[in-house]
Amino acid sequence: MIYIIKSELCRYDICNVTNVTPRNIMKNFYSVIIFTFLLFTSTLTYGQLKLSGEIRPRSEFQNGYKSLHDIDVKATSFISQRTRLNVNYKKESMIFKVAFQDVRTWGDTPQLNYSDYFLALHEAWGEVKFTKNVSLKVGRQELVYDDHRIFGSVGWAQQARSHDLGLFKYEDEFKVHIGAAYNQPKKGEIPKNIGAFYQSMQFAWFNKSAENINFSLLFLNNGLQAFSEKQMINETRYSQTIGTFVKSKISVVTIDGSFYYQTGKDRGNKSLSAYDFAINTKIGLTDIFYVKAGVELLSGTDYNSTKNNSFTPFYGTNHKFNGFMDYFYVGNHGGNVGLNDFNLGVGFKEGKWKAGATAHYFMTNADMLDNNAKVANPYLGTELDLSVGYKFSNSVSFSGGYSQMFATNTMELLKNRNKDATNNWAYFMITLKPKFLDTTPKTESN
């Protein structure tokens, strides 16, 4: 087996010991696949191996996505694609995963291109099972907790989100996860200008499930770097987020609610006092139709406030909340007037089909001034989201959607764009998730 692996590596010019570097391996996608497959195939008799993939092209039409559109600016359209190769391995007290990922836009690479730099490592972690209930997971990994509001995989984004950290896990009648991370751009140097990401982060999550209820507590200590060569500032400023998430289902009614409070200091060293409150209800009218309603209040900062009262959902899957057009908290709207989101929707699901329609009524949470130095009308606008999906098979699915924003003068003031322009967005996506190999016994894989 070792001879076969070496022979295959030599075909791609990486059999020389001096050439076997992470950089050389990552340059060639095919060599990574072959090396990984052959390496783990050689251990099939000793462990459980899963090989899976994903190809997800998505076409989008953007005409006012994330912000209001200008009348004299043309709409844009493009096709992006995510490609993944996932390797999962389990042996005795160890679990291992590597996920290679390529994210690109169709056409951004020449047709006769020899190589490119789009291949990345989305996940690379190992987990040691000390006992049946206690384990330690280290490496690059996704963090997903509760409804994705504070920690989420950001799966809608083609690149998604992963963290470099250590995670202690206790899971029995209740669950306790404790994680810690420290970021530095280059080893052996004093950290400089890490940017929007945390420099240091610690969190603890407690979860308990009963027959009809799921209850969680979350604490997050988030350290952002304040860096300025001119002002000779290089320090970490910490904020704390603490809150709870509760979900219950009784008969055809599902209710979930959450409350989070933030305190401490923001990056600019301002005192922080902010909150996020949400409650959602879903009622099954029949076996295939349901209605839903919800409200989320994210605190904001008034125009005359000396404190930071703007809540930040730091590492959540924010596309899932506050409308699919991503006007709020998707790389934007931070440190702003907050948001009150009242939403109402209907849905349908039968067999391989599902569809939904949701209307969002947006308001500012804090006061802002209009062009006449008076408090502006808090009503920002209404967004309508339509979506449809079809599961062709266990490995292939299709989905699409259309969204329209009906903005107001206050939204125009907030976004500094034209409310009278047509603001809409649409997408169509195909997802293929093949399973190449699974050596897990059926009794364990089910």
ZAMARGU-4260 file (C-alpha; in steps of 0.2 Angstrom, whole numbers, plus 5000, padded with zeros to 4 digits):
<rodrens>
0) 5000/5000/5000 | 5014/5012/5004 | 5022/5009/4987 | 5005/5013/4978 | 5003/5029/4988
5) 5021/5034/4984 | 5018/5030/4965 | 5003/5041/4965 | 5011/5055/4973 | 5026/5054/4961
10) 5014/5056/4947 | 5010/5074/4953 | 5028/5078/4957 | 5026/5078/4976 | 5035/5061/4980
15) 5051/5070/4984 | 5053/5073/5002 | 5058/5091/5000 | 5042/5094/4989 | 5030/5087/5002
20) 5024/5103/5010 | 5007/5110/5013 | 5009/5123/5000 | 5014/5110/4986 | 5000/5098/4991
25) 4987/5112/4991 | 4992/5118/4974 | 4985/5102/4966 | 4967/5098/4970 | 4969/5080/4962
30) 4984/5076/4972 | 4975/5080/4988 | 4961/5069/4984 | 4972/5054/4979 | 4983/5056/4994
35) 4968/5057/5006 | 4959/5042/4998 | 4974/5030/4997 | 4980/5035/5015 | 4963/5031/5023
40) 4959/5016/5011 | 4975/5008/5019 | 4967/5009/5036 | 4949/5002/5032 | 4951/4987/5042
45) 4955/4997/5057 | 4943/5011/5058 | 4927/5018/5050 | 4929/5030/5035 | 4917/5041/5027
50) 4921/5050/5011 | 4908/5063/5004 | 4907/5078/4993 | 4897/5093/4988 | 4895/5104/4973
55) 4883/5119/4975 | 4882/5131/4961 | 4870/5146/4964 | 4865/5159/4952 | 4860/5176/4959
60) 4851/5192/4953 | 4855/5207/4963 | 4846/5223/4962 | 4847/5231/4979 | 4854/5216/4989
65) 4861/5221/5006 | 4858/5239/5003 | 4846/5250/4993 | 4849/5251/4974 | 4852/5267/4964
70) 4841/5270/4949 | 4856/5274/4938 | 4865/5258/4943 | 4863/5242/4933 | 4858/5226/4942
75) 4871/5212/4943 | 4870/5193/4940 | 4883/5179/4943 | 4885/5161/4947 | 4895/5156/4962
80) 4900/5138/4967 | 4906/5129/4982 | 4915/5112/4980 | 4919/5101/4995 | 4928/5085/4999
85) 4924/5079/5016 | 4934/5065/5025 | 4928/5058/5041 | 4937/5045/5051 | 4934/5036/5067
90) 4944/5023/5076 | 4942/5018/5094 | 4944/5034/5105 | 4948/5046/5090 | 4937/5055/5078
95) 4945/5065/5063 | 4939/5076/5050 | 4946/5086/5035 | 4935/5096/5023 | 4944/5103/5008
100) 4934/5118/5000 | 4935/5127/4983 | 4924/5143/4982 | 4924/5153/4965 | 4913/5163/4953
105) 4910/5155/4936 | 4922/5165/4924 | 4934/5171/4937 | 4947/5158/4931 | 4953/5158/4913
110) 4948/5142/4903 | 4966/5137/4900 | 4972/5141/4918 | 4986/5130/4924 | 4982/5133/4943
115) 4974/5144/4955 | 4973/5148/4973 | 4955/5145/4977 | 4957/5128/4987 | 4956/5131/5005
120) 4954/5120/5021 | 4937/5123/5029 | 4938/5110/5043 | 4953/5101/5050 | 4950/5094/5067
125) 4953/5079/5079 | 4943/5074/5094 | 4949/5063/5108 | 4936/5053/5117 | 4943/5051/5135
130) 4927/5042/5140 | 4910/5039/5133 | 4904/5056/5139 | 4920/5067/5139 | 4930/5072/5124
135) 4942/5086/5118 | 4940/5093/5100 | 4955/5103/5093 | 4958/5111/5076 | 4948/5121/5063
140) 4929/5117/5065 | 4912/5124/5063 | 4902/5130/5079 | 4883/5128/5079 | 4873/5131/5094
145) 4854/5132/5096 | 4846/5142/5083 | 4862/5149/5075 | 4860/5166/5082 | 4876/5168/5091
150) 4886/5154/5084 | 4882/5147/5067 | 4890/5138/5052 | 4884/5152/5040 | 4880/5138/5028
155) 4871/5150/5015 | 4888/5159/5012 | 4898/5148/5000 | 4913/5149/5010 | 4904/5146/5027
160) 4912/5150/5044 | 4924/5139/5054 | 4935/5143/5070 | 4952/5138/5076 | 4950/5133/5094
165) 4950/5119/5107 | 4933/5113/5113 | 4930/5103/5129 | 4914/5092/5128 | 4904/5083/5141
170) 4888/5075/5135 | 4876/5064/5145 | 4859/5068/5153 | 4864/5086/5149 | 4878/5094/5138
175) 4892/5106/5143 | 4904/5113/5130 | 4918/5125/5134 | 4928/5132/5120 | 4944/5144/5119
180) 4953/5152/5104 | 4967/5163/5101 | 4971/5171/5084 | 4988/5178/5078 | 4991/5181/5060
185) 5009/5175/5060 | 5019/5164/5073 | 5033/5172/5082 | 5027/5190/5080 | 5017/5202/5091
190) 4999/5202/5085 | 4996/5217/5074 | 4979/5222/5066 | 4970/5206/5066 | 4955/5215/5060
195) 4937/5211/5062 | 4940/5194/5070 | 4942/5191/5088 | 4960/5190/5095 | 4954/5180/5110
200) 4938/5171/5113 | 4931/5159/5126 | 4913/5152/5128 | 4903/5140/5138 | 4887/5132/5133
205) 4875/5122/5144 | 4860/5112/5136 | 4847/5101/5144 | 4833/5092/5134 | 4817/5085/5141
210) 4802/5077/5133 | 4794/5093/5126 | 4807/5106/5129 | 4825/5111/5125 | 4834/5123/5136
215) 4851/5131/5134 | 4862/5144/5142 | 4877/5153/5133 | 4891/5163/5139 | 4903/5172/5127
220) 4919/5182/5132 | 4924/5190/5115 | 4941/5199/5114 | 4943/5211/5099 | 4959/5219/5096
225) 4961/5238/5096 | 4976/5243/5085 | 4983/5259/5080 | 5001/5263/5076 | 4998/5281/5075
230) 4990/5281/5093 | 5002/5267/5099 | 4987/5256/5104 | 4988/5237/5103 | 4977/5229/5116
235) 4962/5217/5117 | 4945/5224/5123 | 4933/5211/5130 | 4914/5211/5129 | 4903/5198/5137
240) 4887/5190/5130 | 4876/5180/5141 | 4859/5173/5137 | 4847/5158/5135 | 4837/5149/5121
245) 4822/5139/5124 | 4812/5128/5112 | 4796/5118/5115 | 4784/5108/5105 | 4767/5103/5111
250) 4756/5095/5098 | 4756/5105/5082 | 4763/5121/5091 | 4781/5125/5091 | 4788/5140/5101
255) 4805/5146/5103 | 4812/5161/5112 | 4829/5169/5117 | 4836/5183/5126 | 4854/5189/5126
260) 4863/5203/5135 | 4880/5211/5131 | 4891/5221/5142 | 4909/5226/5144 | 4919/5236/5131
265) 4918/5238/5112 | 4933/5239/5101 | 4932/5258/5103 | 4933/5256/5122 | 4915/5262/5124
270) 4904/5255/5138 | 4893/5241/5130 | 4875/5238/5136 | 4864/5229/5123 | 4851/5216/5121
275) 4843/5204/5109 | 4825/5197/5112 | 4816/5185/5101 | 4801/5174/5101 | 4794/5164/5087
280) 4778/5153/5085 | 4775/5140/5071 | 4757/5131/5070 | 4754/5116/5059 | 4736/5119/5051
285) 4736/5103/5042 | 4749/5089/5038 | 4756/5100/5024 | 4752/5118/5029 | 4758/5129/5043
290) 4759/5147/5048 | 4772/5156/5058 | 4774/5173/5067 | 4789/5180/5076 | 4797/5196/5083
295) 4815/5200/5086 | 4821/5216/5095 | 4839/5220/5093 | 4844/5235/5103 | 4852/5250/5095
300) 4861/5266/5099 | 4852/5283/5100 | 4859/5298/5090 | 4863/5307/5107 | 4870/5292/5117
305) 4888/5291/5123 | 4887/5272/5126 | 4886/5258/5114 | 4869/5250/5115 | 4870/5241/5098
310) 4869/5222/5100 | 4880/5212/5089 | 4876/5194/5084 | 4894/5190/5083 | 4896/5173/5074
315) 4879/5168/5069 | 4871/5163/5053 | 4863/5180/5051 | 4856/5176/5034 | 4843/5165/5043
320) 4836/5180/5052 | 4829/5197/5047 | 4825/5194/5029 | 4834/5185/5015 | 4840/5201/5007
325) 4853/5203/5021 | 4850/5222/5025 | 4855/5219/5043 | 4869/5211/5052 | 4877/5202/5037
330) 4893/5211/5037 | 4883/5227/5039 | 4872/5237/5051 | 4885/5235/5066 | 4885/5248/5079
335) 4869/5256/5072 | 4851/5260/5077 | 4847/5242/5080 | 4832/5233/5073 | 4814/5228/5077
340) 4808/5214/5066 | 4790/5208/5065 | 4787/5194/5053 | 4773/5183/5048 | 4773/5169/5036
345) 4765/5153/5028 | 4773/5137/5023 | 4770/5121/5013 | 4779/5104/5014 | 4773/5088/5006
350) 4784/5074/4999 | 4799/5081/4990 | 4792/5099/4989 | 4792/5113/5001 | 4788/5132/4999
355) 4786/5147/5010 | 4782/5165/5010 | 4787/5178/5024 | 4784/5196/5026 | 4795/5207/5037
360) 4790/5223/5045 | 4806/5233/5050 | 4808/5247/5062 | 4823/5255/5070 | 4825/5251/5088
365) 4834/5267/5093 | 4831/5285/5088 | 4839/5293/5073 | 4838/5310/5066 | 4831/5315/5048
370) 4838/5328/5037 | 4829/5341/5047 | 4837/5336/5063 | 4821/5329/5070 | 4818/5311/5076
375) 4815/5301/5060 | 4800/5289/5058 | 4806/5272/5065 | 4797/5262/5050 | 4811/5256/5039
380) 4801/5246/5026 | 4794/5229/5022 | 4802/5214/5014 | 4793/5200/5006 | 4803/5183/5004
385) 4797/5169/4993 | 4806/5152/4992 | 4803/5135/4985 | 4813/5119/4986 | 4813/5101/4978
390) 4822/5086/4984 | 4826/5076/4969 | 4835/5062/4979 | 4845/5060/4995 | 4860/5068/4986
395) 4852/5081/4974 | 4841/5095/4978 | 4835/5111/4970 | 4830/5128/4978 | 4826/5145/4973
400) 4819/5161/4979 | 4813/5179/4976 | 4813/5194/4988 | 4807/5212/4986 | 4811/5227/4998
405) 4798/5241/5000 | 4809/5254/5008 | 4804/5271/5017 | 4813/5288/5019 | 4821/5282/5035
410) 4828/5267/5026 | 4835/5279/5012 | 4843/5289/5026 | 4850/5274/5035 | 4858/5266/5019
415) 4861/5283/5010 | 4853/5276/4994 | 4838/5279/4984 | 4822/5271/4991 | 4812/5274/4974
420) 4823/5262/4965 | 4817/5244/4963 | 4825/5234/4976 | 4824/5215/4973 | 4834/5199/4973
425) 4832/5181/4966 | 4842/5165/4966 | 4842/5147/4960 | 4853/5134/4967 | 4857/5116/4964
430) 4865/5105/4978 | 4874/5089/4975 | 4880/5079/4990 | 4887/5062/4985 | 4893/5049/4997
435) 4907/5040/4990 | 4911/5028/5004 | 4905/5024/5021 | 4912/5009/5031 | 4902/5012/5046
440) 4892/4997/5052 | 4873/5000/5048 | 4869/4999/5066 | 4880/5013/5070 | 4877/5024/5055
445) 4858/5024/5057
</rodrens>
